[in-house]
Amino acid sequence: MIPTYESAAYLPAALDGVLAQDPGPAQMQIEVVDDCSSDDPETVVSRYGGRVSFYRQPRNVGHVTNLNTCLTRSKGELVHVLHGDDAVRPGFYAALEHAFGDNEIGAAFCRYIAIDDAGHWTAIAPLEADEDGVIDDWLERIARWQRVQTPAMTVRRAVYEQLGGFDDRVGDAEDWEMWTRIAAHTRVFHVVDPLALYRVRSGSLSRGTLQTGRNVENLRRVVELNRDLLPPDRRDELTAEALEVIALRALKRARRLLGAGDRDAARAQAREALRTSRSASVLERRAELAAIVARRSILRTLRRR
C-alpha cells in the first residue's frame, strides 16, 4: 500500500522496486492511495498498464488519515506501507515474507538506508542483532527511541485489525507510536540486511515542524502514550530514558540548524529539549549550545565595529 502526497517525482522509484519483485496480482495487491496531490500521481500509475491500482482522496485528509485509508483498503494477510518517496531493494519481500513462517510473529522489519532527494545514501540503520530472528527485548528498545522507519516494516493484517490504525494525536511521530504499540502485543522479527530505502526530503512534513518545535512535542506525546504499555517495574526508568534521548537529539538538531544559519528553528529545538528533560546530560549539552551561541554573538558584534 503506497500512500502519496506531492511525491509523484519519486513514485516511479517506489513502484519499480516493488514490481521488480512482483509475484503477480493473485499474491500481491499494489495500490497507490493519494491524499489529493496537485502533482498528478495518477498519470505515473497509468504507465504501469493496470497492474497498480489508484485511489484518490476526495479532499486532502492529512497524512495519518491517508495512512489509515491504506490499511482499510488493504486486502492481504501481510501489509507493507511504502510511502511514495521511499523504496525497497531487491529481496525485500522474500526476506520479510520468510519472517512470518512462524504464526506467532505479528510484525517484521529490516534495516533501512537513509537517502536524500537525489537518492544518494546518507546513512544506514545500526544492526539490532547479529542474525535474523525475533528480538526478545524489542518493546524496551523501541520505547526508548524510534528505531524503525515505515518502509522497513511489514505487519500482519490481523494485528492492525486488533490494535486499530495510526494515532492522529501524535502528528509526524505516528509511526513510532504504532511500532511500540505493536511491540507490546506481539513478537517482532528482525532481518539484518538493509533492504528498505527511507528518503529524507529537504521539504518533508517532519522538517516543517522543526521551526516551531512541534516535532519534539509530538515525540513527548508518544512517550506519554507508550508509558502504559511498558512493564510496571521499568515504566519510570524507560520513560525517563526516552525523554532524555528526545531532548539530546533535539539539542543535536539545534546545533546543526544553528550551523546552517536557521537560528529560529535552533531556538525552538533547544527550548523544547529543556521542556522534555533536565537530566545532567541534557543540561550539559544545553550549556555547550549556549556557549556556541554566545561566541557567535560576540563575533558578529566585533565584525560590525
Backbone bond lengths (Angstrom), bond angles and torsions (degrees), N, CA, C in turn:
res aa  C-N    CA-C-N  psi(-1)  N-CA   C-N-CA  omega(-1)  CA-C   N-CA-C  phi
1 M - - - 1.452 - - 1.519 107.93 -
2 I 1.348 116.35 126.39 1.459 120.90 -170.06 1.521 110.34 -119.76
3 P 1.353 118.08 95.17 1.461 120.09 175.42 1.522 110.45 -75.02
4 T 1.338 116.59 138.96 1.457 120.33 179.91 1.525 110.73 -134.94
5 Y 1.317 113.90 151.39 1.460 121.69 168.30 1.519 107.84 -158.72
6 E 1.313 116.28 114.19 1.464 122.99 179.83 1.535 111.31 50.94
7 S 1.325 115.52 46.28 1.474 119.21 -179.41 1.523 112.01 -135.53
8 A 1.332 116.53 26.10 1.462 120.19 -176.28 1.528 112.48 -60.16
9 A 1.320 117.41 -31.18 1.464 120.09 -179.03 1.522 112.03 -64.47
10 Y 1.324 117.05 -26.92 1.464 121.58 -178.30 1.535 112.40 -96.97
11 L 1.316 116.19 -12.45 1.467 120.59 -172.93 1.530 113.58 -60.31
12 P 1.344 120.17 -39.31 1.473 118.23 177.73 1.519 113.74 -56.34
13 A 1.325 117.62 -38.71 1.469 119.94 179.30 1.526 110.66 -64.35
14 A 1.339 116.28 -40.23 1.464 120.24 178.54 1.526 110.33 -64.33
15 L 1.323 116.49 -47.79 1.466 120.37 -176.93 1.518 112.23 -69.66
16 D 1.327 117.62 -40.63 1.465 120.09 179.62 1.524 111.28 -61.52
17 G 1.327 116.77 -39.36 1.458 120.18 179.20 1.512 112.62 -64.93
18 V 1.331 116.50 -36.89 1.464 121.12 177.61 1.524 110.54 -71.33
19 L 1.321 116.59 -49.02 1.462 120.78 -174.33 1.523 112.59 -67.33
20 A 1.309 117.36 -24.57 1.464 120.06 176.01 1.523 111.33 -66.09
21 Q 1.341 117.17 -17.06 1.464 122.77 179.94 1.533 111.69 -117.36
22 D 1.313 116.47 14.21 1.462 122.43 -172.70 1.531 112.24 -67.17
23 P 1.339 119.33 118.60 1.459 121.32 177.16 1.530 112.34 -84.44
24 G 1.331 116.37 -2.03 1.462 120.42 179.60 1.513 112.33 111.63
25 P 1.345 116.80 157.79 1.465 121.06 -174.70 1.520 114.41 -63.90
26 A 1.324 118.17 -20.35 1.463 119.53 178.83 1.526 111.15 -71.92
27 Q 1.336 116.80 -22.29 1.464 120.58 -177.11 1.518 114.10 -112.85
28 M 1.337 117.57 -21.06 1.459 119.37 -176.56 1.533 111.43 -138.22
29 Q 1.311 114.96 125.50 1.454 122.10 169.76 1.525 107.76 -87.25
30 I 1.322 117.41 132.21 1.471 121.73 174.81 1.519 107.13 -125.76
31 E 1.321 116.39 114.46 1.459 120.00 -176.61 1.518 110.86 -139.55
32 V 1.317 116.32 134.74 1.458 123.21 173.36 1.520 107.80 -95.48
33 V 1.330 116.20 128.25 1.465 122.42 179.01 1.528 106.80 -116.78
34 D 1.329 116.04 107.68 1.457 121.09 -171.35 1.524 112.19 -101.64
35 D 1.320 115.54 136.01 1.469 121.54 -178.38 1.525 111.12 -91.24
36 C 1.333 115.38 54.18 1.471 121.87 174.54 1.534 111.25 58.90
37 S 1.328 115.73 51.13 1.464 120.97 179.63 1.525 111.34 -71.97
38 S 1.331 114.80 161.52 1.463 120.60 177.55 1.525 112.40 -100.98
39 D 1.361 117.38 -2.71 1.464 119.83 -173.53 1.527 113.39 -102.49
40 D 1.327 116.97 17.71 1.470 123.77 170.43 1.532 114.83 57.54
41 P 1.328 118.10 59.94 1.469 119.37 176.51 1.529 112.48 -67.27
42 E 1.323 117.65 -20.49 1.467 119.89 -179.32 1.527 111.02 -63.16
43 T 1.322 116.78 -35.95 1.465 119.92 177.38 1.521 110.72 -63.84
44 V 1.325 116.85 -38.79 1.466 120.74 176.82 1.526 109.90 -61.98
45 V 1.322 116.16 -46.07 1.465 120.75 -178.40 1.528 110.99 -63.90
46 S 1.314 117.06 -35.76 1.468 120.78 -176.83 1.529 112.51 -63.69
47 R 1.326 117.34 -20.21 1.466 120.77 -179.97 1.526 112.78 -72.36
48 Y 1.323 117.13 -9.34 1.463 120.16 -175.06 1.532 112.85 -98.85
49 G 1.284 116.40 20.21 1.461 122.01 168.71 1.507 115.93 62.46
50 G 1.313 117.94 28.84 1.463 120.40 176.53 1.516 114.79 88.98
51 R 1.344 118.13 -6.58 1.471 119.26 179.85 1.520 111.19 -68.82
52 V 1.313 117.24 -30.44 1.461 122.16 -179.71 1.521 108.90 -105.23
53 S 1.323 116.87 125.14 1.463 119.92 177.74 1.526 109.77 -88.11
54 F 1.323 115.27 162.82 1.464 120.14 -174.21 1.522 109.88 -136.91
55 Y 1.328 115.29 133.53 1.464 121.01 174.65 1.524 107.71 -130.30
56 R 1.325 116.06 131.80 1.464 121.04 179.53 1.512 109.37 -115.44
57 Q 1.320 116.84 128.47 1.457 120.60 175.21 1.534 109.21 -61.56
58 P 1.331 117.80 141.74 1.466 119.46 179.60 1.516 113.56 -66.34
59 R 1.330 116.23 -20.46 1.462 122.76 175.82 1.520 107.36 -153.38
60 N 1.317 116.62 167.19 1.457 119.81 178.75 1.527 109.74 -70.61
61 V 1.336 116.92 119.55 1.463 121.44 -174.48 1.519 112.84 -108.44
62 G 1.324 117.56 -5.85 1.456 120.60 -178.03 1.522 111.55 94.43
63 H 1.321 115.99 156.36 1.463 119.50 -169.94 1.527 113.33 -68.42
64 V 1.325 118.65 -33.25 1.465 119.49 -178.32 1.525 110.79 -71.55
65 T 1.323 117.25 -44.92 1.462 119.94 177.12 1.518 110.63 -62.41
66 N 1.332 116.78 -37.25 1.459 119.51 178.11 1.528 111.20 -65.52
67 L 1.334 116.65 -38.73 1.466 120.14 174.65 1.522 111.10 -60.05
68 N 1.316 116.04 -44.55 1.462 119.67 -178.81 1.524 111.84 -68.79
69 T 1.323 116.87 -29.56 1.466 119.44 172.84 1.519 110.04 -63.10
70 C 1.326 116.55 -38.76 1.466 120.22 175.95 1.524 110.72 -57.82
71 L 1.322 116.74 -43.39 1.465 120.13 -178.88 1.530 111.15 -65.51
72 T 1.320 116.90 -44.39 1.469 119.52 -177.01 1.531 111.58 -70.46
73 R 1.324 118.61 -27.63 1.458 121.46 179.79 1.533 112.08 -87.22
74 S 1.313 117.52 -12.57 1.462 120.05 -179.16 1.520 110.56 -70.78
75 K 1.321 115.43 148.04 1.466 121.35 -176.38 1.532 112.92 -120.30
76 G 1.297 117.10 -15.35 1.456 119.82 -173.00 1.515 114.17 -81.16
77 E 1.322 115.29 166.31 1.464 120.82 176.76 1.516 110.83 -71.48
78 L 1.344 116.57 -33.60 1.458 122.42 177.40 1.522 108.46 -113.98
79 V 1.326 116.50 136.77 1.464 120.95 -176.05 1.525 109.57 -118.98
80 H 1.319 114.81 123.16 1.465 121.30 174.43 1.521 108.01 -114.48
81 V 1.324 117.00 117.20 1.458 121.98 175.79 1.525 107.86 -94.46
82 L 1.327 116.03 118.21 1.460 121.97 -176.32 1.525 108.36 -123.77
83 H 1.321 117.03 103.88 1.462 119.53 179.43 1.527 110.28 -57.21
84 G 1.328 115.26 147.48 1.456 120.62 -174.03 1.503 115.46 -63.07
85 D 1.329 118.54 -14.82 1.464 120.54 176.83 1.524 112.59 -104.76
86 D 1.341 117.76 6.01 1.459 122.20 174.88 1.525 109.20 -103.30
87 A 1.315 117.66 -175.75 1.463 120.40 -178.81 1.522 110.00 -161.52
88 V 1.339 114.84 169.33 1.470 120.87 175.03 1.520 109.12 -122.59
89 R 1.316 115.34 152.64 1.455 122.07 178.93 1.533 109.67 -97.36
90 P 1.344 116.78 162.87 1.462 119.79 179.06 1.529 111.95 -53.66
91 G 1.324 115.98 135.72 1.460 121.75 178.30 1.508 114.73 94.27
92 F 1.341 117.70 -5.79 1.466 120.03 -177.15 1.520 111.39 -56.98
93 Y 1.316 117.78 -54.46 1.467 119.87 -171.91 1.528 112.49 -69.65
94 A 1.313 117.34 -35.79 1.468 119.10 177.14 1.524 110.42 -64.47
95 A 1.326 117.24 -43.30 1.472 120.89 -177.84 1.521 111.26 -67.46
96 L 1.325 116.41 -43.25 1.464 118.93 -178.11 1.522 111.36 -72.15
97 E 1.326 117.78 -37.08 1.462 119.85 177.97 1.526 110.56 -63.91
98 H 1.321 116.58 -40.03 1.466 120.97 178.94 1.527 110.96 -58.93
99 A 1.319 117.05 -34.18 1.460 120.89 -178.88 1.516 112.44 -61.77
100 F 1.328 117.19 -26.80 1.459 120.74 -176.38 1.535 112.78 -90.53
101 G 1.329 116.66 15.82 1.458 119.26 176.27 1.517 112.03 -63.01
102 D 1.325 116.12 -28.70 1.467 122.35 174.90 1.524 107.85 -88.86
103 N 1.329 117.26 121.95 1.463 120.87 -176.79 1.518 113.70 -66.12
104 E 1.341 117.39 -14.59 1.458 119.86 178.91 1.520 112.45 -81.32
105 I 1.334 117.18 -9.68 1.461 121.21 179.04 1.527 108.78 -79.77
106 G 1.334 116.52 122.87 1.455 119.92 -179.95 1.513 113.86 -100.84
107 A 1.335 116.29 -19.12 1.465 121.05 -179.94 1.517 108.61 -155.15
108 A 1.321 115.52 155.85 1.464 120.94 178.26 1.519 108.39 -146.38
109 F 1.335 115.67 146.61 1.457 119.47 178.48 1.519 109.86 -144.72
110 C 1.319 114.73 157.88 1.457 120.71 176.26 1.528 109.10 -116.43
111 R 1.308 116.32 171.56 1.462 119.36 170.87 1.524 108.57 -66.77
112 Y 1.323 115.49 159.32 1.460 119.36 179.43 1.518 110.26 -129.40
113 I 1.307 114.73 159.45 1.457 122.83 175.85 1.517 107.93 -113.68
114 A 1.312 117.70 127.07 1.461 121.60 175.52 1.521 109.06 -80.76
115 I 1.339 116.20 136.27 1.464 121.15 178.62 1.527 108.83 -128.95
116 D 1.318 115.72 158.63 1.459 119.66 179.37 1.523 110.53 -96.08
117 D 1.330 117.00 -171.74 1.464 121.33 -178.60 1.522 112.38 -54.99
118 A 1.321 116.15 -37.12 1.459 120.90 -176.75 1.528 112.68 -84.39
119 G 1.327 117.45 -3.30 1.456 120.55 -179.77 1.514 114.25 90.01
120 H 1.325 117.26 6.41 1.467 120.40 178.22 1.526 110.33 -76.25
121 W 1.333 116.66 139.92 1.458 120.97 177.71 1.529 109.29 -68.80
122 T 1.321 116.14 133.30 1.469 120.34 178.49 1.527 112.96 -119.37
123 A 1.319 117.54 -21.48 1.473 121.13 179.79 1.513 108.82 -166.73
124 I 1.319 115.64 160.74 1.462 121.36 175.99 1.520 108.48 -130.78
125 A 1.318 115.73 136.59 1.462 120.16 -178.60 1.529 110.33 -62.63
126 P 1.322 117.44 145.60 1.471 120.08 -179.93 1.523 111.24 -69.49
127 L 1.308 115.32 157.95 1.463 120.77 174.71 1.528 110.12 -66.07
128 E 1.313 116.36 136.46 1.465 120.72 173.57 1.519 111.35 -96.00
129 A 1.340 115.76 -17.20 1.465 121.17 179.79 1.523 107.79 -160.60
130 D 1.327 116.80 165.74 1.464 121.15 -179.34 1.519 112.36 -80.52
131 E 1.320 117.00 -20.74 1.462 120.51 -179.68 1.520 110.04 -148.85
132 D 1.327 115.46 164.01 1.463 120.31 179.60 1.523 111.00 -59.54
133 G 1.326 115.67 143.34 1.460 118.77 176.54 1.512 112.22 156.82
134 V 1.329 115.04 178.05 1.461 121.75 178.37 1.524 109.47 -72.88
135 I 1.319 116.96 138.80 1.461 122.32 175.77 1.528 107.47 -100.19
136 D 1.316 116.82 109.67 1.457 121.40 -171.63 1.525 113.32 -65.97
137 D 1.335 117.88 -33.71 1.465 119.93 -178.19 1.531 111.36 -102.98
138 W 1.323 116.39 31.02 1.457 120.21 -173.34 1.528 112.45 -62.94
139 L 1.309 119.13 -37.18 1.461 120.52 -179.74 1.526 110.44 -58.75
140 E 1.324 117.43 -46.04 1.459 119.85 -178.64 1.526 111.50 -66.79
141 R 1.325 117.04 -34.43 1.464 119.88 179.10 1.530 111.32 -69.33
142 I 1.326 116.42 -49.51 1.464 119.71 -175.46 1.522 111.22 -72.02
143 A 1.324 118.10 -24.26 1.466 120.60 178.09 1.524 111.27 -71.27
144 R 1.331 117.02 -23.87 1.472 120.12 -179.37 1.530 112.10 -77.66
145 W 1.337 115.61 -32.82 1.465 119.14 -177.27 1.527 109.53 -168.44
146 Q 1.341 115.37 156.17 1.461 121.44 176.88 1.523 109.70 -70.88
147 R 1.317 116.53 107.51 1.459 121.53 -174.02 1.530 112.24 -107.34
148 V 1.326 117.00 -1.87 1.468 121.64 -176.28 1.518 109.14 -132.82
149 Q 1.316 117.02 138.06 1.458 120.94 172.71 1.528 109.57 -103.11
150 T 1.298 116.36 151.55 1.467 122.73 -168.76 1.528 114.77 -52.26
151 P 1.339 121.07 -44.20 1.469 118.46 -176.97 1.521 114.10 -63.16
152 A 1.332 117.46 -15.73 1.467 121.28 -178.27 1.520 112.90 -87.45
153 M 1.325 117.95 -8.68 1.465 121.93 -170.16 1.533 112.72 -107.76
154 T 1.321 115.97 136.93 1.465 122.95 171.85 1.528 107.80 -127.65
155 V 1.333 116.65 138.50 1.462 121.43 -172.90 1.522 110.00 -131.97
156 R 1.330 116.26 141.18 1.463 119.04 173.55 1.525 109.48 -61.53
157 R 1.297 115.10 136.92 1.463 120.42 177.43 1.529 110.61 -56.22
158 A 1.333 116.69 -39.14 1.467 121.21 -178.75 1.529 111.17 -61.62
159 V 1.329 117.63 -31.83 1.462 120.77 179.17 1.521 109.97 -69.64
160 Y 1.321 117.09 -45.65 1.468 119.57 176.00 1.529 110.85 -59.95
161 E 1.320 116.75 -40.81 1.466 120.07 -179.83 1.523 111.13 -64.17
162 Q 1.313 116.37 -36.52 1.465 120.72 -179.87 1.531 111.55 -72.27
163 L 1.339 117.38 -42.68 1.460 121.61 -171.88 1.521 113.92 -93.65
164 G 1.309 117.47 -16.40 1.456 120.05 -176.83 1.513 111.22 89.91
165 G 1.337 115.51 -179.50 1.452 120.70 -173.98 1.517 113.68 -85.75
166 F 1.327 114.97 -170.48 1.458 122.24 177.97 1.528 109.47 -67.39
167 D 1.329 115.86 146.79 1.464 122.61 -173.81 1.529 109.87 -90.13
168 D 1.347 116.40 121.31 1.460 119.38 -177.22 1.526 113.35 -83.24
169 R 1.338 117.32 4.24 1.468 120.26 178.72 1.519 113.57 -84.10
170 V 1.326 117.33 -7.75 1.463 119.71 -172.98 1.526 112.93 -115.83
171 G 1.314 117.08 16.15 1.457 120.99 173.96 1.512 113.35 55.44
172 D 1.353 116.26 -126.49 1.460 120.61 -175.54 1.524 113.56 -83.51
173 A 1.326 117.39 12.70 1.474 121.25 176.56 1.528 110.86 -109.21
174 E 1.309 117.06 20.17 1.470 121.05 -174.81 1.524 112.81 -63.25
175 D 1.336 117.19 -29.13 1.460 118.97 -178.48 1.526 111.42 -71.11
176 W 1.339 116.73 -42.35 1.467 119.40 178.97 1.531 110.49 -60.33
177 E 1.315 117.01 -44.62 1.461 120.01 179.11 1.524 110.62 -59.33
178 M 1.318 117.08 -43.23 1.464 120.98 -178.50 1.521 111.55 -65.76
179 W 1.326 117.55 -45.28 1.471 119.19 -177.40 1.531 110.85 -64.80
180 T 1.330 116.81 -34.29 1.463 119.51 177.74 1.520 110.39 -69.98
181 R 1.300 116.61 -42.02 1.468 120.53 178.71 1.534 110.09 -61.23
182 I 1.311 116.45 -41.81 1.462 120.36 178.42 1.531 110.34 -64.21
183 A 1.338 116.88 -43.66 1.470 120.97 -178.53 1.521 112.07 -61.44
184 A 1.328 117.00 -28.63 1.463 120.57 -179.67 1.525 112.37 -77.23
185 H 1.332 117.30 -12.35 1.461 119.74 -173.04 1.534 114.86 -121.00
186 T 1.335 117.37 -11.25 1.457 117.94 -177.04 1.522 110.08 -154.03
187 R 1.332 116.45 165.76 1.458 121.36 177.03 1.527 109.40 -79.25
188 V 1.322 115.53 142.87 1.462 121.43 -176.25 1.527 109.35 -122.48
189 F 1.320 115.93 131.75 1.461 123.97 -175.71 1.530 109.05 -102.49
190 H 1.332 115.83 140.84 1.466 121.19 -179.37 1.517 110.70 -117.36
191 V 1.337 116.35 131.34 1.467 123.50 174.67 1.526 107.35 -104.74
192 V 1.320 117.45 125.03 1.464 119.80 -171.77 1.526 113.48 -75.29
193 D 1.322 118.63 -25.81 1.465 120.19 -178.67 1.531 110.49 -67.78
194 P 1.334 118.63 138.83 1.468 121.62 178.02 1.533 110.29 -82.78
195 L 1.316 115.93 94.78 1.466 121.36 -171.31 1.527 114.00 -110.59
196 A 1.333 117.54 1.95 1.460 121.54 179.34 1.521 109.95 -120.77
197 L 1.331 115.59 146.49 1.457 122.01 178.90 1.525 108.79 -115.40
198 Y 1.327 115.90 121.07 1.464 122.68 -178.08 1.527 108.74 -110.72
199 R 1.336 115.34 115.27 1.458 119.53 -174.62 1.535 111.05 -88.94
200 V 1.315 115.73 126.16 1.470 122.25 175.02 1.527 106.65 -100.97
201 R 1.321 116.14 101.56 1.465 121.43 -176.01 1.527 110.87 -89.42
202 S 1.311 115.78 145.35 1.459 120.71 -178.84 1.520 112.32 -63.07
203 G 1.329 117.33 -26.88 1.470 120.23 -179.32 1.508 112.63 -113.50
204 S 1.321 117.73 30.67 1.460 121.10 -174.70 1.517 112.41 -71.40
205 L 1.331 114.62 165.35 1.470 121.59 179.01 1.521 111.02 -54.75
206 S 1.330 118.00 -47.11 1.460 120.55 -176.30 1.523 111.59 -64.40
207 R 1.334 117.21 -35.16 1.459 119.48 179.19 1.528 111.21 -66.80
208 G 1.328 117.18 -29.69 1.451 120.14 178.95 1.511 113.34 -66.00
209 T 1.327 117.49 -25.14 1.464 121.04 -179.65 1.527 112.89 -86.96
210 L 1.328 116.74 -6.43 1.464 119.62 -179.99 1.521 111.82 -65.04
211 Q 1.315 116.30 -34.81 1.456 120.44 -174.16 1.523 112.81 -63.09
212 T 1.302 116.84 -30.43 1.464 121.17 -177.49 1.521 113.19 -104.59
213 G 1.342 117.07 -11.98 1.462 120.21 -174.22 1.516 112.33 82.80
214 R 1.325 116.45 7.09 1.469 119.70 -178.23 1.523 111.64 -62.74
215 N 1.331 116.87 -29.06 1.457 119.29 178.55 1.528 111.19 -60.27
216 V 1.335 117.23 -38.16 1.462 120.87 179.58 1.532 109.90 -72.17
217 E 1.314 117.16 -39.39 1.463 120.50 175.61 1.529 110.78 -58.53
218 N 1.324 116.97 -42.08 1.465 121.06 179.30 1.527 111.18 -61.80
219 L 1.313 115.91 -41.55 1.461 120.12 179.14 1.524 111.50 -65.17
220 R 1.332 116.60 -39.60 1.473 119.74 176.99 1.527 110.18 -61.53
221 R 1.309 116.42 -39.48 1.467 120.28 179.52 1.529 111.28 -63.69
222 V 1.319 116.39 -37.16 1.470 119.79 176.59 1.528 110.16 -62.44
223 V 1.328 116.49 -43.68 1.467 119.95 179.88 1.529 110.23 -61.14
224 E 1.320 117.14 -39.52 1.467 120.53 177.35 1.524 110.92 -61.49
225 L 1.324 116.79 -44.67 1.462 120.99 -179.21 1.526 111.20 -68.99
226 N 1.330 116.46 -35.86 1.464 120.74 -178.42 1.528 112.84 -70.05
227 R 1.291 117.23 -25.11 1.457 121.68 -171.43 1.531 112.44 -52.08
228 D 1.310 117.07 -45.46 1.468 120.39 -176.44 1.523 113.01 -70.91
229 L 1.332 116.87 -12.60 1.465 120.28 179.05 1.521 112.53 -85.25
230 L 1.315 116.52 -13.50 1.464 121.19 -171.71 1.521 112.04 -86.58
231 P 1.335 117.04 155.65 1.475 120.24 176.68 1.526 109.92 -57.64
232 P 1.316 118.80 130.79 1.471 121.49 -176.56 1.516 114.27 -52.01
233 D 1.335 117.09 -37.03 1.460 119.22 -176.67 1.529 113.16 -77.01
234 R 1.340 117.47 -10.08 1.473 120.61 179.95 1.516 112.10 -121.62
235 R 1.313 116.47 2.97 1.467 121.79 -172.85 1.525 112.22 -58.28
236 D 1.316 117.27 -50.45 1.465 120.63 -177.41 1.520 111.16 -64.45
237 E 1.324 116.03 -44.34 1.461 120.79 -178.33 1.524 111.77 -62.41
238 L 1.336 116.67 -48.53 1.460 120.64 -177.70 1.524 111.64 -67.36
239 T 1.320 116.61 -36.73 1.458 120.11 177.92 1.516 110.88 -64.17
240 A 1.333 116.65 -45.39 1.465 120.54 178.62 1.527 111.22 -62.37
241 E 1.334 116.64 -40.26 1.461 120.20 178.92 1.526 110.70 -64.17
242 A 1.333 116.84 -42.53 1.460 120.49 -179.87 1.526 111.13 -62.97
243 L 1.323 116.85 -43.30 1.460 120.30 179.37 1.529 111.31 -64.72
244 E 1.329 116.66 -38.01 1.460 119.85 178.12 1.525 110.84 -64.87
245 V 1.322 117.01 -42.66 1.463 120.39 179.14 1.529 110.40 -61.47
246 I 1.328 116.70 -44.38 1.466 120.65 178.44 1.525 110.45 -58.59
247 A 1.330 116.84 -45.65 1.459 120.95 -178.49 1.525 111.55 -65.25
248 L 1.323 117.59 -44.16 1.462 120.61 -179.32 1.527 110.96 -64.38
249 R 1.316 116.46 -39.11 1.466 119.19 178.00 1.525 111.10 -68.55
250 A 1.327 116.88 -35.12 1.464 120.32 177.22 1.532 110.16 -64.18
251 L 1.321 117.18 -39.93 1.463 120.48 178.45 1.526 111.37 -69.03
252 K 1.309 117.01 -37.87 1.464 120.21 175.51 1.524 110.20 -62.93
253 R 1.335 115.03 -41.13 1.456 120.58 177.17 1.525 111.22 -64.39
254 A 1.344 115.65 -40.17 1.463 120.37 178.94 1.528 110.77 -61.02
255 R 1.308 116.26 -41.77 1.464 120.37 -179.95 1.528 110.45 -64.28
256 R 1.325 116.27 -40.91 1.465 119.93 178.54 1.532 111.27 -65.89
257 L 1.326 116.73 -41.67 1.459 121.11 178.77 1.523 111.25 -65.83
258 L 1.320 115.40 -37.57 1.457 119.61 177.55 1.525 110.22 -62.31
259 G 1.314 115.93 -42.26 1.458 120.16 178.36 1.519 112.91 -64.01
260 A 1.346 115.19 -29.10 1.463 120.07 178.31 1.520 112.65 -84.33
261 G 1.338 115.98 -1.08 1.453 119.83 177.93 1.514 115.54 88.67
262 D 1.334 117.52 6.42 1.468 120.91 -179.55 1.534 108.65 -95.84
263 R 1.311 116.28 80.36 1.468 121.03 -174.43 1.530 112.34 -68.80
264 D 1.334 117.35 -34.86 1.471 119.74 -179.63 1.526 111.11 -64.05
265 A 1.335 116.77 -46.21 1.461 120.26 178.75 1.519 110.95 -65.79
266 A 1.329 116.86 -39.16 1.466 120.66 178.33 1.525 110.14 -61.81
267 R 1.320 116.05 -42.66 1.464 120.61 179.44 1.534 110.83 -62.89
268 A 1.327 116.35 -41.31 1.467 120.40 -179.62 1.524 111.12 -64.55
269 Q 1.335 117.27 -41.08 1.462 120.87 179.72 1.524 110.83 -66.39
270 A 1.328 117.15 -41.83 1.468 120.91 179.56 1.524 111.07 -65.48
271 R 1.311 116.24 -40.57 1.471 120.36 178.86 1.524 111.09 -61.19
272 E 1.333 115.51 -47.39 1.462 119.04 -177.79 1.527 111.72 -70.53
273 A 1.317 117.19 -27.07 1.466 119.73 176.35 1.513 110.41 -60.21
274 L 1.335 116.87 -45.72 1.468 120.36 -179.36 1.518 111.91 -70.48
275 R 1.306 117.79 -27.60 1.463 120.35 175.21 1.524 111.66 -73.12
276 T 1.314 116.10 -18.98 1.466 121.62 -175.55 1.522 111.86 -90.67
277 S 1.327 117.15 -44.31 1.466 121.09 -178.09 1.520 109.60 -155.08
278 R 1.335 115.11 144.23 1.465 120.94 173.73 1.528 110.08 -123.42
279 S 1.310 115.23 40.16 1.458 119.23 176.51 1.523 108.89 -67.41
280 A 1.312 116.26 166.18 1.463 120.74 -179.32 1.526 111.15 -59.16
281 S 1.328 116.74 -40.36 1.470 120.47 -179.50 1.520 111.15 -65.24
282 V 1.325 116.10 -41.07 1.466 120.20 -179.89 1.522 110.62 -65.73
283 L 1.320 117.22 -45.06 1.460 120.57 -179.89 1.531 111.16 -63.87
284 E 1.326 116.94 -36.23 1.461 120.27 178.39 1.526 110.73 -66.04
285 R 1.336 116.85 -45.85 1.467 120.36 179.45 1.524 111.13 -65.88
286 R 1.339 116.73 -35.43 1.462 119.78 178.71 1.526 110.28 -66.40
287 A 1.321 117.07 -38.13 1.462 120.62 177.53 1.525 110.75 -65.14
288 E 1.325 116.88 -39.27 1.461 120.55 177.43 1.521 110.81 -62.62
289 L 1.327 116.38 -41.84 1.456 120.18 178.71 1.529 111.10 -65.16
290 A 1.336 116.19 -41.69 1.467 120.15 178.53 1.527 110.79 -61.21
291 A 1.324 116.67 -37.34 1.468 120.43 179.24 1.527 110.59 -65.88
292 I 1.312 116.72 -39.41 1.471 120.67 177.63 1.520 110.45 -63.32
293 V 1.335 116.04 -44.80 1.468 120.62 178.89 1.524 110.39 -61.00
294 A 1.337 116.49 -42.38 1.463 120.46 -179.68 1.531 111.26 -63.66
295 R 1.334 116.96 -43.69 1.465 120.64 179.42 1.525 110.97 -61.21
296 R 1.320 115.87 -42.82 1.464 119.58 -179.44 1.523 111.11 -66.74
297 S 1.314 116.47 -35.92 1.458 120.31 178.38 1.530 110.60 -64.91
298 I 1.347 116.16 -42.30 1.468 120.82 178.43 1.523 110.84 -62.76
299 L 1.346 115.79 -42.78 1.463 119.74 -179.91 1.529 111.69 -64.03
300 R 1.328 116.01 -39.66 1.460 119.34 177.69 1.526 110.72 -63.29
301 T 1.318 115.57 -40.88 1.466 119.37 178.55 1.524 111.31 -62.99
302 L 1.331 117.17 -44.21 1.458 121.39 -179.71 1.521 111.99 -63.44
303 R 1.339 116.81 -35.92 1.461 119.43 -179.56 1.529 112.18 -66.90
304 R 1.328 115.82 -29.33 1.464 119.46 -178.36 1.534 111.90 -74.41
305 R 1.327 117.63 -18.91 1.460 120.79 -176.19 1.538 111.35 -82.76
